[in-house]
Amino acid sequence: MTANSSDSSDRSCAPRAVIIGAGPSGFFTADQLLAAGVRVDMLDALPTPFGLVRAGVAPDHPNIKAVTRVFEKTAKKDGFRFFGGIMLGRDVTRAELLERYNIVVYALGASDDNRLGIPGEDRPGSHAATHFVAWYNGHPDAADYEFDLSARRAVVIGNGNVAIDVARMLVLHPDELSVTDAADHAIKALTESQVREVVLLGRRGPAQAAFTHPELSELSHLVRAGVEVDASDLELDEHSARWLEEEATPTGRRTSELLREYATAGPTQASHRIVLRFLRSPVEILGEGQHGPVTGIRVVRNEIQPIEGRGLSAVPTGDEEIIEAGLVLRSIGYRGRPIDGLPFDNRRGVIHNIGGRVCEDGHRYLGEYVVGWIKRGPSGIIGTNKKDAADTASSILEDRDDGLINAPTIVDTGEIAAFYAERVPDAVTWVGWQSIDAHERSSGEPHGRPRIKLVRIAELLTRARAINTSS
C-alpha cells in the first residue's frame, strides 16, 4: 500500500493531522487545514469515503450527493492521504495516533439511534430508521438486513428530514427508484413492496415539526403517492400560535402554510399515500404474543404546554388510539459513541468540547479535537458542517500558532503509512477508491443510473486491491 499523495519538501516539517471519519465534516476540516499548511491523513472504517453522503442521503437526491465533487478537489491537494478500512479501536488505538500526529480530529458522526423505551420495541418488524437507511443505501454492514414489506401500512415515528426520506422511499414508483444509486437488493425489495400507506407520526405539533420546507414540498411531486393531513391536527393551541407568530422563522411559517394546503386538498386518488399525523407519541408496539411480529402501534394524543425551563413541550392527554401496521421505523434522533479515554456526555451523546477542543472541567486534551455530530449533536444539514468545520479548524490553527498541539514521537510519514499497511494490509488509498468509483459508475451507466454500488467489503477490496498494490 502506498500513499495517494506525496509530500513536497516545503511541507516536510509541517504539522500532521489525522482526521478519523471521511464524511462531510471531516472533509471540510481537511480542506481548511490543508490550506493552512497542515498535512492531513484521513481514516475511515469503510473502504469508501464520504460518510452519510454515500450511505445516508436518500438515493433520489442526487443533487445533494454532488457535494462529493468538492471533497474530490480536497483529496487532490498536496499533503492529503486517505486510508480506508481502518477502524479506531479495532485496528489502531487513540494512543498510537497520538504517537504519530500533532493533531487528532474525531469526525465520527452519530452512528447510534435513540430508542423509544416502550414495550414491543424489539418485535420483528420494528426497526431503527438508521438500519433501513443504511440498507437501501448499500452500506456494507446492512447488506444482509431484512425488512418485511408485505404489510399494507407502515408507521414512521419522527418528524425530521430522515423520517420523511424513509416515508418517501417506501412509496416511490419503481421508475423513480430504478434511476437511483440505491442498492440493488433494496430496489428489488421496494419494487415488490406491498406497503400502500405510510403514517408519519410527530410527537409535537405542526408548528414544531423538524423537517424542512423543501423536504415537505417534495412530497407533492411523487409519481404515485399523495399526501394527507388531517385539518384538525393543524388547529394550533394558543402557545404554538403565539410562537409561530412571534418566534418562528420564515421557513417555519412556509412549512405551516404548506401543511394547510395539503389538508385543504384532502385525500387523493393516488394508489399510495403518506399520512402526516401530529401530537401523537407511541406508547406500545403491538403484536401477537410476547415476541410476535408487529401488528400495530398504540399511541397517545399530546397537547402543547409551556414547561418552565423547557419551553413548549408535548404533554400526553391520556387519550389513546391504535394504528394497525406491519412495519414500524423509528427516526427519533441519533447519538455518538464514546471513545475510550475521552470525556463523553451520555445525555447528549457527544464528546465534551469547547469550540471543538476536547476538554472537561478545565482539562485540555492536548492535540485532540472534534467536529460534526460527535461535537455538536445530530443537527443541521450537510452545509451546516462547513461552518462547524471552520470553527474547529480555527481552534486547531490557533493552538498550532500558540504551540499548544501534541508533540508526536514518530514523525516519519513513510513509517506511518507502513504502520497502517502492517495493521490493515487491505487498507484502501484514494487511488483505490477511485478504482471502486470508476467501476460503480461504469456499471450504472448502461442502466441510466449514477452508479451501481458494491455492497460487500470483499467486493470493494477486490476492486481496490490491484490499484493499491501497483500505485
PEBELGI-V906199 format. One record per run of one state. SS is the DSSP state (H for helix, E for strand, L for the rest). FROM is the first residue (numbers start at 1). LEN is the number of residues. If there is no record, write none. Layout:
ss = {SS SS}
from = {FROM FROM}
len = {LEN LEN}
This chain:
ss = {L H L E L H L E L H L H L H L E L E L E L H L E L E L E L E H L H L E L H L H L H L E L H L H L E L H L H L H L E L E L E L E L E L E L E L E L E L E L E L H L H L H L E L H L H L}
from = {1 9 12 16 21 24 36 39 45 52 56 62 66 68 76 80 85 88 89 92 93 94 99 103 107 112 114 119 120 126 129 137 140 143 153 158 161 172 174 178 184 192 197 202 206 209 213 222 225 230 231 235 238 247 250 266 272 278 280 288 294 308 311 325 327 331 334 336 344 346 350 352 353 355 357 361 363 371 373 377 384 402 413 424 428 429 430 446 457 471}
len = {8 3 4 5 3 12 3 6 7 4 6 4 2 8 4 5 3 1 3 1 1 5 4 4 5 2 5 1 6 3 8 3 3 10 5 3 11 2 4 6 8 5 5 4 3 4 9 3 5 1 4 3 9 3 16 6 6 2 8 6 14 3 14 2 4 3 2 8 2 4 2 1 2 2 4 2 8 2 4 7 18 11 11 4 1 1 16 11 14 1}
